[in-house]
């Protein structure tokens, strides 16, 4: 009997616990329970059956958790790779990009660069030109040779923390403040070698931010 149970457990353990979990694994689990549960089997000693059930239940639980983890990973990948623009995802990244302060400036710069990369990808799902504009403004050359703090103040004008609490956003006030900072930034870049491209990029991302905030926060 021990050899039979051992073989059955090996076969049970070998069953895939992915998409087919609900069918093959659960069905086999129920078969084993009917066969080895102390209330259903009077031919094997109760102590042995209790040990068997501990093994069966433990294996089933591991497979259940494994299937759940696999499902969550699949859903997370689908969300990450989704071609559909997600405003809440964008806003969550953007507020960290524009506002978060880190103790070490080098850490702050590193994190902002990573956030910028993620934002470029997310914005690109909605508007390729805005995505390219944001990417250009976040290049090392532009970040190192312009007054980035003014640019960040402009971006920050469009990020209102209460948005995450489902409260309305003061759209026009944000736009006026953002426009003011964007003008200051462009003025500060007048002598820059890439002034025209900076100006075009600022105008493109500014127009997109206005349209996006109005669409999602009106």
C-alpha positions in Angstrom: 0.0 0.0 0.0 2.8 2.4 0.8 4.3 1.8 -2.7 0.9 2.5 -4.3 0.5 5.7 -2.3 4.0 6.9 -3.1 3.4 6.3 -6.8 0.2 8.2 -6.7 1.8 11.1 -4.9 4.6 11.2 -7.5 2.0 11.3 -10.3 0.1 14.0 -8.5 3.2 16.1 -8.0 4.0 15.8 -11.7 0.7 17.3 -12.8 1.1 20.9 -14.2 -0.3 23.6 -11.9 -0.7 26.3 -14.4 -3.9 27.0 -16.5 -5.1 23.4 -16.1 -5.0 23.6 -12.3 -8.7 23.7 -11.8 -9.3 20.6 -13.9 -6.5 18.1 -13.6 -5.0 19.0 -10.2 -8.2 19.6 -8.4 -9.9 16.5 -9.9 -6.9 14.3 -8.9 -6.9 15.9 -5.4 -10.5 15.0 -4.9 -9.8 11.4 -6.0 -7.0 11.0 -3.5 -9.1 12.5 -0.7 -12.0 10.1 -1.4 -9.5 7.2 -1.3 -7.3 8.2 1.7 -9.5 10.4 3.9 -10.0 8.7 7.3 -13.7 9.0 7.0 -13.7 7.2 3.7 -11.2 4.4 4.2 -11.6 1.7 6.8 -9.0 -0.6 5.4 -5.9 1.4 6.4 -5.0 2.5 9.9 -6.3 5.9 10.8 -2.9 7.2 11.9 -1.4 6.3 8.5 -4.4 7.9 6.7 -3.9 11.1 8.7 -0.3 11.2 7.6 -1.3 10.6 4.0 -3.8 13.4 4.1 -1.2 15.8 5.5 1.0 15.0 2.5 -1.9 15.2 0.0 -3.2 18.5 1.4 0.3 20.0 1.7 1.1 19.2 -2.0 -2.3 20.5 -3.1 -1.8 23.8 -1.3 1.7 24.2 -2.8 0.3 23.6 -6.2 -2.6 26.0 -5.6 -0.2 28.7 -4.5 2.0 28.0 -7.4 -0.9 28.3 -9.8 -1.9 31.5 -8.2 1.6 33.0 -8.4 1.8 32.0 -12.0 -1.5 33.7 -12.8 -0.5 36.8 -11.0 2.8 36.9 -12.9 1.0 36.4 -16.2 -1.4 39.2 -15.3 1.4 41.5 -14.3 3.3 40.9 -17.5 0.1 41.5 -19.5 -0.3 44.8 -17.7 3.3 45.8 -18.3 3.2 44.9 -21.9 -0.3 46.3 -22.6 -0.4 48.6 -25.6 -3.3 50.6 -23.9 -2.3 53.8 -22.1 -3.1 53.6 -18.4 -3.5 57.1 -16.9 -3.3 55.9 -13.3 0.0 54.0 -14.0 1.3 57.1 -15.8 0.2 59.4 -12.9 1.8 57.2 -10.3 5.1 57.2 -12.1 4.9 60.9 -12.9 4.3 62.0 -9.3 7.4 60.2 -8.3 9.4 61.6 -11.2 8.4 65.2 -10.5 8.1 65.3 -6.7 9.9 62.5 -4.8 13.0 63.7 -2.9 15.8 61.2 -2.1 18.5 61.7 0.5 21.4 61.3 -2.0 21.4 63.4 -5.2 23.0 60.6 -7.2 20.3 58.2 -6.1 17.7 60.7 -7.0 19.2 61.2 -10.5 19.4 57.5 -11.0 15.8 56.9 -10.0 14.6 59.8 -12.1 16.3 58.3 -15.1 14.6 55.0 -14.6 11.3 56.6 -14.0 11.8 58.6 -17.2 12.4 55.4 -19.1 9.2 53.9 -17.8 7.3 57.1 -18.5 8.5 57.3 -22.1 7.2 53.8 -22.7 3.8 54.6 -21.1 3.3 58.0 -22.8 4.2 56.3 -26.1 1.1 54.2 -25.8 -1.0 57.4 -26.1 1.2 59.7 -28.2 4.4 58.9 -29.9 5.4 62.5 -30.5 4.9 63.4 -26.8 6.9 60.3 -25.8 9.8 61.3 -28.0 9.6 64.9 -26.7 9.7 63.7 -23.1 12.6 61.3 -23.9 14.6 64.1 -25.5 14.1 66.4 -22.5 15.4 63.6 -20.3 18.6 62.8 -22.3 21.8 63.2 -20.3 22.9 66.1 -22.5 19.8 68.2 -22.0 19.5 67.3 -18.3 23.2 68.3 -17.7 23.2 71.5 -19.6 19.8 73.1 -18.8 18.1 74.3 -15.6 16.3 71.0 -14.9 14.7 72.3 -11.7 12.5 74.7 -13.7 11.4 71.9 -16.0 10.6 69.7 -13.1 8.5 72.5 -11.6 6.6 72.7 -14.8 5.9 69.0 -14.8 5.1 69.1 -11.1 2.4 71.7 -11.8 0.4 69.0 -13.6 0.7 66.4 -10.8 -1.8 66.9 -8.0 -1.4 64.4 -5.2 -5.2 64.4 -4.4 -5.9 62.8 -7.7 -5.0 59.5 -6.1 -7.8 60.1 -3.6 -10.4 60.6 -6.4 -10.6 64.3 -5.7 -11.0 66.8 -8.6 -8.0 68.5 -10.0 -7.7 72.3 -10.6 -6.9 71.8 -14.2 -6.7 75.4 -15.4 -4.6 76.6 -12.4 -2.2 73.7 -13.1 -2.0 74.7 -16.8 -1.3 78.3 -16.0 1.4 77.5 -13.6 2.8 74.8 -15.9 2.9 77.2 -18.8 4.7 79.8 -16.7 7.4 77.4 -15.8 7.7 76.0 -19.3 8.1 79.6 -20.6 10.8 80.2 -18.0 12.6 77.0 -19.0 12.5 77.8 -22.7 13.8 81.3 -22.0 16.6 79.9 -19.9 17.6 77.7 -22.9 17.7 80.4 -25.5 21.5 80.2 -25.8 21.5 76.4 -25.8 22.8 74.7 -28.9 19.6 72.6 -29.1 17.2 75.5 -28.2 14.9 74.9 -31.1 14.5 71.2 -30.4 14.1 71.9 -26.7 11.4 74.4 -27.5 9.5 72.0 -29.8 9.8 69.2 -27.2 8.5 71.4 -24.4 5.6 72.5 -26.5 4.8 68.9 -27.5 4.8 67.5 -24.0 3.0 70.5 -22.6 0.2 70.1 -25.1 -0.1 66.4 -24.4 -0.2 67.0 -20.6 -3.0 69.5 -21.0 -5.1 67.2 -23.2 -4.4 64.2 -21.0 -5.2 65.9 -17.7 -8.4 67.4 -19.1 -9.5 64.0 -20.5 -8.9 62.1 -17.2 -9.6 64.7 -14.6 -12.4 66.9 -15.9 
